[in-house]
């Protein structure tokens, strides 16, 4: 259900990784610059390990393009992967 919601929100920027092991998805993120021309994008790769969500956080990695080159994103990459590990492990249930 959550993956369907992400697909509805991000449309063409969402890619479900069918048959991937572990399962997951990719989101292409582009800043809203007020025009059609963007020079930076990031692909967020999200994978769900077998113990997710009971005792493991999603596996996150970042790829993409940055105008200053590949070496310019390590601080953001570190922050992105460290943050979920710092969060408490708990399941969230939604009722509809």
KOLMIBA-410325 format. One record per atom (N, C-alpha, C, O, CB): residue in one letter; x, y, z. Coordinates in pm, whole numbers, plus 50000, padded with zeros to 5 digits. Each point is the difference from the previous one (the first is absolute). Glycine has a CB too. Example, Ala and Ser with C-alpha at 12.3 -4.5 7.8 and 13.67 -1.06 7.14 Angstrom:
2
A513194943150780/A499115011950000/A500905012050000/A501044999850066/A497074988550059/S501545022249803/S500825011950006/S499235010950073/S500515011150017/S500674982649768/
# end
This chain:
96
X500814988150000/X499195011950000/X500875012750000/X499695009549929/X498514977750191/X502885012849960/X500875011750007/X500725002249868/X500185011449957/X500114984850288/X500124992949689/X500685001249871/X499065005749895/X500435007949915/X501054972850145/X497265015549944/X499025005549906/X499825014950023/X499855007649904/X498994970250087/X501175026550134/X499875014250031/X501215007749948/X499855010849943/X498784983650260/X502585000249817/X501205006549949/X499975001049848/X500375010349943/X500924981250254/X498264998049739/X499905000249853/X499015010549953/X500255006849900/X500334968850094/X498305026050077/X499015010149964/X500545014250020/X499695009049923/X498494974850140/X502625018050040/X500565013350030/X501125003649902/X500015010949944/X499394986050298/X501544993949738/X501195003149921/X499894996249853/X500865003849921/X500434993050286/X497694995949755/X499694995949863/X501244994949926/X500564989750038/X497585027149960/X502304990249897/X501104995249917/X501344999950074/X500944993549954/X497845015249849/X501324998150309/X501255000450077/X500134988150094/X501034998450065/X498935026349920/X499024966950023/X499994988250085/X500214987649914/X499374998549895/X499085012850270/X502454980049879/X500234987649927/X500044988450099/X500914999150083/X500385013149735/X497714979050174/X499954988250084/X501004989949946/X500024997449880/X497545006750179/X503274990450027/X501014990449958/X499414986050009/X500264992750095/X501615022549983/X497354981349823/X499374986749995/X501064989249993/X500935000749920/X497065009149966/X501854980150197/X500914988749997/X501355002650066/X500864991249999/X498015002049796/X501345018650261/X501275003150066/X500104992550132/X498994997250064/X501055025649827/X501174974050147/X500234993350128/X501095007450075/X501154999249959/X498144978449946/X500425029650201/X498695001650063/X499105009249917/X500505007849918/X500554988650307/X497635002849795/X499075008449925/X500195014750033/X500535003450106/X497844977749889/X501205027549915/X500125014350027/X499525008449885/X499264995549913/X502654999550233/X498525017749856/X499615009549897/X501055010749987/X500905001150084/X496684994349960/X502315012549850/X500875011549978/X499145012349977/X498954999349936/X502864986049966/X498655026150151/X499355012849976/X501025009449938/X501105001750054/X497294994950140/X501255009549695/X500855010349942/X499515013350054/X498845003749979/X501634982749810/X500405020650279/X499645012650066/X500695011649930/X501225000049984/X498464988150236/X499535021749738/X500515011849929/X499445012250072/X498815000550030/X501334987249745/X500715022250255/X499495011950069/X499025007849911/X500145000349878/X501995001150254/X496915004749931/X499065008549929/X500635013749985/X500055007750096/X497934979449993/X502515015949792/X500725012549978/X499145010649932/X500505010849968/X501594976050018/X496645010249991/X499135009749936/X500115000049849/X499455008849934/X500745004850270/X500514976949742/X500144999349854/X500174985649957/X499984990950083/X501035031949912/X499174975249875/X500134986649947/X501444994950000/X500244988349971/X497785016249891/X502935004250171/X501404996249990/X500604998050139/X500145009550077/X500045003249707/X500194974950247/X500664996750126/X501354993849967/X500124992149906/X497665004650215/X503215006949956/X501354995049975/X500464990350107/X501174996250004/X499345025049880/X498594974750202/X500364990850107/X498834990550023/X498845003949993/X502695013350114/X498804970349919/X498974990450038/X500654989550088/X501214997949995/X497475006149792/X500514989550292/X500474989650090/X499044988349988/X498785001949991/X502275014950169/X499504971349839/X499174988050001/X500144993650138/X501094996150040/X499195000349708/X498615002750322/X499964993750131/X499634985449980/X498924997049949/X500455024850168/X501524969149923/X499774985649989/X499574995050137/X500725002050098/X500994995549715/X497144996250196/X499464995050126/X499784985049986/X499294995549910/X499615026950144/X501714970050036/X499824985450001/X499504995850137/X500355006050101/X501494990849727/X497324992750175/X499414995250124/X500634986650037/X499744990049933/X498105022150017/X502994987550155/X500584987350042/X498924990750056/X498925004650035/X503275007050014/X498094975549959/X498994990450049/X499425003550137/X498844996950026/X502354985949842/X499585023450220/X499525003250135/X499225013150006/X499565003950108/X502394983649981/X497885019449799/X499245012549998/X498514997050009/X499554990749933/X502265020649930/X497414995850213/X500295011450085/X500214996650147/X500265008950081/X498435004349762/X501204974050192/X500054996150141/X501325003850068/X499995005650110/X498474975749835/X502675015849991/X501275002450069/X501095005849912/X501145001150045/X498254980450103/X500305022349731/X501015005749911/X499425011949925/X498845000049960/X502264977550016/X499735032550006/X499625011849922/X500204997249852/X500774991149964/X499855024150228/X498714992449721/X500264998449857/X501475003149968/X500645007850070/X496964998349880/X502914987749948/X501355002649954/X499945011349899/X499324998849898/X501414977150142/X499975035149987/X499955011849916/X501355002449934/X501044998550064/X497185011350082/X501754994049729/X501205004549932/X499605011049902/X498855000849958/X502294976450067/X499835031149939/X499745011449914/X500934999449881/X501194997150013/X498055016850183/X500224988849689/X500805001249879/X499445011649921/X499005006150040/X501554969249955/X500075027949895/X499465010649917/X501075009349950/X501184996649995/X496725001950130/X501655013249837/X500885009949939/X500025012550084/X498985004050057/X500574986749716/X501615015450235/X500175012550073/X500955008649919/X501004994949951/X498604994150276/X500115023949756/X500835008249912/X501465001050042/X500865001949915/X497105010850035/X502334986050178/X501385001350046/X500764986949990/X501194999550032/X498085018550120/X500094971549804/X500674987249983/X499644990150108/X499295003350095/X502555008649795/X498654976050094/X499634989050090/X500455002150144/X499344995450093/X500794989749712/X500985021750215/X500555001650135/X499275010150086/X500395002150115/X501764991649790/X496815012650044/X499375010950074/X498844995650088/X499465008250073/X501225006549743/X498924972650180/X498834995650076/X500284991650124/X499034996550068/X499825004349720/X502384995650249/X500184991250116/X499355004750130/X499444991650069/X502655002049825/X497955019450145/X499335003650126/X498514997049999/X499474995150099/X502235022749931/X497624985049860/X498584997049991/X499764985050001/X499064995250062/X500585026149810/X501224971450061/X499874985549995/X500144994250141/X499234991250039/X501695008449726/X500045005250311/X500204995250136/X498815003350088/X499554991650078/X502915011149893/X497015009450017/X498855004050081/X498784991649966/X499254996150089/X501665027249924/X498894973949861/X498844992249957/X500044985850054/X498974994850043/X500915019249751/X501274979850203/X500074986150046/X500094999050151/X499604989850057/X501505004349729/X499425016050282/X500124999650146/X498675002750069/X499734994250105/X502645013249873/X496805001149967/X498765004150065/X499064988350029/X499534998950113/X500695022849772/X499484969450019/X499094989050033/X500534990850109/X499234994550078/X499955006649691/X502144997150238/X500574991550104/X499825006250138/X499974992850100/X501694998549735/X498235021950172/X499855006950127/X498555000150049/X499755002750117/X502225011349823/X497094983249973/X498605000350038/X499634987450078/X500574989349976/X498905024749821/X499584987150296/X499564988050072/X499324990249907/X499345004049905/X500395009650302/X500444973749820/X499384989549920/X498564998050048/X499784995650113/X502474993149847/X496815014549955/X498614997450035/X499204999349872/X500325006649901/X499925005050322/X498744980449780/X499104998649887/X498915010550011/X499565003450110/X500924971849872/X499095029849906/X498925009549996/X498864993849922/X500174996149885/X501425023650130/X497284979350048/X498834994049933/X499055011149960/X499765009450076/X500474969350057/X499245020249747/X499015009749952/X498674992949988/X499934988549956/X501835024849919/X497224993550163/X498664994349982/X499245008649902/X500165012249999/X499834978150234/X499215003649688/X499345007549895/X498555000950012/X499355006149916/X502404987549945/
# end
